[in-house]
Amino acid sequence: MEMSLSRRTAAEFLGTFWLVLGGCGSAVLSAAYPRLGIGFLGVAIAFGLSFLTMAYAVGHISGAHFNPAVTLGLIAGGRFPARDLLPYVLAQIAGAIVAAGILYAIASGAAGFTVHAGFASNGYGGRSPGGYSLFASLLAEIVLTFGFVTVVLGATEHGAPRGFAPIAIGLALTVVHLIGIPVTNTSVNPARSTGPALFVGGGALSQLWLFWLAPLAGGMLAGVLYPVLVGPRPSRAVVTSPPVI
């Protein structure tokens, strides 16, 4: 049964909300907690698990994009109708902003908290965790998003094992974060970057352009190249309902 656009965008809002709250929340609240901090590994796992759990919860409703780069990649690959791009992206951004707002309210309850310490925002140069340059950060975000969206396309492809896509995609998101956190704090998702940046302001907002440009470029590149790799398949036709994950 095809879901209405309002239900699908509500699912995208909820899924992106959970992804940002789970992933960025682990970075802000738990990564460097005295003596028991989860570190980069824990944050990477949190992002992967946040996607995996919510994909099983609402993926049958919206397709579990939770990311404008994924939506654009699916459109470029002929797997999703272009007319739904704007509603999906707006829902994803809204979910990320609400999650960042709730995370800010929680984090502010601790003495000494300052949003200017980073608040899980993305950055390059002086705002990169490892001091990586603009070029290195741009390249990393394009390539990591390309790889991630390729996994999304493959895991939801016609003929792929049904019911396992959230696991493959969640693990891919974990790998992406294990690679990218030292470089940019890992975006690969413009909505995820926008939520925290709005609360940090300043440098986070001035550098936000890269975390829209690079993920969207990587996602579109994956969408264009993946059909070339697999050749003509039944799933190449544009669908009006989410892929079965």
C-alpha positions as CSV (number, residue, x, y, z in Angstrom):
1,M,0.0,0.0,0.0
2,E,1.4,3.4,-1.0
3,M,1.7,5.8,1.9
4,S,0.6,9.4,1.7
5,L,3.2,12.1,1.3
6,S,2.3,13.5,4.7
7,R,2.9,10.2,6.4
8,R,6.2,9.7,4.6
9,T,7.5,13.1,5.5
10,A,6.5,12.6,9.1
11,A,8.5,9.4,9.1
12,E,11.5,11.3,7.6
13,F,11.2,13.9,10.3
14,L,11.1,11.3,13.0
15,G,13.9,9.3,11.5
16,T,16.2,12.2,11.1
17,F,15.4,13.5,14.5
18,W,16.4,10.1,16.0
19,L,19.6,10.0,13.9
20,V,20.8,13.4,15.0
21,L,19.7,13.0,18.6
22,G,21.4,9.6,18.9
23,G,24.5,10.4,16.9
24,C,25.2,14.0,17.9
25,G,23.9,13.3,21.4
26,S,26.5,10.6,21.9
27,A,29.2,13.0,20.7
28,V,28.1,15.9,22.9
29,L,27.1,14.0,26.1
30,S,29.1,10.8,26.1
31,A,32.2,11.0,23.9
32,A,34.6,12.6,26.4
33,Y,32.7,11.8,29.6
34,P,35.3,11.7,32.4
35,R,36.9,8.2,32.6
36,L,34.0,6.5,30.9
37,G,33.8,8.4,27.6
38,I,32.8,6.4,24.5
39,G,35.2,8.2,22.2
40,F,35.2,8.2,18.4
41,L,34.3,4.5,18.2
42,G,31.3,4.9,20.4
43,V,30.0,7.9,18.5
44,A,30.4,6.0,15.2
45,I,28.5,3.1,16.5
46,A,25.8,5.4,17.9
47,F,25.2,6.9,14.4
48,G,25.0,3.5,12.9
49,L,22.6,2.2,15.5
50,S,20.5,5.3,15.4
51,F,19.9,4.7,11.7
52,L,19.4,1.0,11.9
53,T,16.8,1.2,14.7
54,M,14.7,3.9,13.1
55,A,15.0,2.3,9.7
56,Y,13.3,-0.8,11.0
57,A,10.7,1.4,12.8
58,V,9.6,3.7,9.9
59,G,11.5,2.5,6.8
60,H,8.4,0.8,5.5
61,I,6.7,4.2,5.5
62,S,9.2,6.5,3.9
63,G,12.1,4.4,2.7
64,A,14.3,5.6,5.6
65,H,16.4,8.3,3.8
66,F,16.9,10.6,6.8
67,N,19.4,12.5,4.7
68,P,19.1,14.9,1.7
69,A,22.1,13.3,0.0
70,V,20.4,9.9,0.1
71,T,17.2,11.4,-1.3
72,L,19.1,13.1,-4.1
73,G,21.1,10.0,-4.9
74,L,17.9,7.9,-5.1
75,I,16.4,10.5,-7.5
76,A,19.6,10.5,-9.6
77,G,19.5,6.7,-9.8
78,G,15.9,6.7,-10.9
79,R,14.7,5.2,-7.7
80,F,12.6,8.0,-6.2
81,P,10.3,10.7,-7.7
82,A,11.9,14.1,-8.0
83,R,8.7,15.8,-7.1
84,D,9.1,14.6,-3.5
85,L,12.6,16.0,-3.1
86,L,11.7,19.3,-1.4
87,P,9.1,17.8,1.1
88,Y,11.6,15.1,2.1
89,V,14.5,17.5,2.5
90,L,12.4,20.0,4.5
91,A,11.2,17.2,6.8
92,Q,14.8,16.0,7.3
93,I,16.0,19.5,8.1
94,A,13.2,20.1,10.5
95,G,13.9,16.8,12.3
96,A,17.6,17.7,12.7
97,I,16.9,21.1,14.0
98,V,14.4,19.9,16.6
99,A,16.8,17.2,17.7
100,A,19.6,19.7,18.0
101,G,17.3,22.0,20.1
102,I,16.4,19.2,22.5
103,L,20.1,18.2,22.7
104,Y,21.0,21.8,23.5
105,A,18.4,21.9,26.3
106,I,19.7,18.7,27.8
107,A,23.4,19.7,27.5
108,S,22.8,23.1,29.0
109,G,21.8,21.4,32.2
110,A,25.4,20.6,33.0
111,A,27.6,23.2,34.7
112,G,30.3,24.6,32.4
113,F,28.6,23.6,29.2
114,T,29.3,25.9,26.2
115,V,27.9,25.4,22.8
116,H,31.0,27.0,21.3
117,A,33.1,23.9,22.3
118,G,31.7,22.4,19.1
119,F,28.3,20.8,19.8
120,A,29.0,18.0,17.3
121,S,29.1,20.5,14.5
122,N,31.1,19.9,11.3
123,G,34.1,21.9,10.2
124,Y,37.4,22.1,8.3
125,G,40.7,23.9,9.0
126,G,40.7,25.2,12.5
127,R,37.3,23.6,13.1
128,S,38.3,20.1,12.0
129,P,39.1,17.8,14.9
130,G,42.4,16.9,13.3
131,G,43.1,20.2,11.7
132,Y,42.4,18.9,8.1
133,S,42.4,21.4,5.2
134,L,39.4,22.6,3.2
135,F,40.5,20.3,0.3
136,A,41.0,17.3,2.4
137,S,37.6,17.8,4.1
138,L,35.8,18.4,0.8
139,L,37.3,15.2,-0.7
140,A,36.5,13.1,2.3
141,E,32.9,14.2,2.4
142,I,32.4,13.6,-1.3
143,V,34.0,10.1,-1.2
144,L,32.4,9.0,2.0
145,T,29.0,10.1,0.9
146,F,29.5,8.4,-2.4
147,G,30.3,5.2,-0.6
148,F,27.5,5.5,1.8
149,V,24.8,6.2,-0.8
150,T,26.2,3.4,-3.0
151,V,25.5,1.0,-0.1
152,V,22.0,2.4,0.2
153,L,21.4,1.8,-3.5
154,G,22.8,-1.7,-3.4
155,A,21.1,-2.8,-0.2
156,T,17.7,-1.7,-1.5
157,E,18.2,-2.9,-5.0
158,H,15.9,-5.4,-6.7
159,G,17.2,-8.8,-5.8
160,A,19.1,-7.8,-2.6
161,P,18.2,-9.8,0.5
162,R,15.0,-8.4,1.9
163,G,14.9,-7.1,5.4
164,F,18.6,-6.7,5.8
165,A,19.1,-3.3,4.3
166,P,19.0,-1.4,7.6
167,I,21.8,-3.5,8.9
168,A,24.0,-3.0,5.9
169,I,23.3,0.8,5.8
170,G,23.8,1.2,9.5
171,L,27.1,-0.6,9.4
172,A,28.1,1.5,6.4
173,L,27.3,4.7,8.4
174,T,29.4,3.4,11.3
175,V,32.4,2.8,8.9
176,V,31.9,6.3,7.4
177,H,32.1,7.9,10.9
178,L,35.1,5.8,11.9
179,I,36.9,7.3,8.9
180,G,35.5,10.8,8.9
181,I,35.2,12.0,12.5
182,P,38.9,13.1,12.8
183,V,38.6,14.9,9.5
184,T,35.3,16.9,9.6
185,N,33.4,15.4,12.6
186,T,31.6,13.5,9.7
187,S,28.7,15.0,8.0
188,V,27.7,13.0,4.8
189,N,24.3,14.5,5.6
190,P,23.4,18.1,5.1
191,A,20.5,18.0,7.6
192,R,22.6,16.5,10.3
193,S,25.1,19.3,9.8
194,T,22.5,22.1,9.7
195,G,20.9,21.3,13.1
196,P,23.9,21.7,15.3
197,A,25.4,24.6,13.2
198,L,22.3,26.7,13.8
199,F,23.0,26.6,17.6
200,V,26.7,27.0,17.4
201,G,26.6,29.9,14.9
202,G,29.8,31.7,13.8
203,G,32.3,29.4,12.1
204,A,29.9,26.5,12.0
205,L,27.5,28.4,9.9
206,S,30.1,30.0,7.7
207,Q,31.5,26.5,6.9
208,L,28.1,24.9,6.5
209,W,28.2,25.3,2.7
210,L,30.8,22.5,2.4
211,F,28.5,20.1,4.3
212,W,25.8,20.7,1.8
213,L,27.9,20.8,-1.4
214,A,30.1,17.8,-0.7
215,P,27.4,15.3,0.5
216,L,25.0,16.3,-2.3
217,A,27.7,15.9,-4.9
218,G,28.7,12.5,-3.5
219,G,25.1,11.3,-3.3
220,M,24.3,12.4,-6.8
221,L,27.5,10.8,-8.1
222,A,26.5,7.5,-6.5
223,G,23.0,7.8,-8.0
224,V,24.4,8.3,-11.5
225,L,27.2,5.6,-11.4
226,Y,25.4,2.8,-9.5
227,P,22.9,2.0,-12.4
228,V,25.9,1.9,-14.8
229,L,27.5,-0.7,-12.5
230,V,24.5,-3.0,-12.2
231,G,23.0,-2.4,-15.7
232,P,19.3,-2.4,-16.6
233,R,17.2,-3.8,-13.8
234,P,13.5,-3.7,-12.9
235,S,14.1,-1.3,-10.1
236,R,15.5,1.4,-12.5
237,A,11.9,2.7,-13.0
238,V,11.0,5.6,-10.8
239,V,9.0,4.5,-7.9
240,T,6.3,6.4,-6.0
241,S,6.5,4.5,-2.8
242,P,9.6,3.8,-0.6
243,P,11.9,0.8,-1.4
244,V,11.4,-2.2,0.7
245,I,14.1,-2.3,3.3
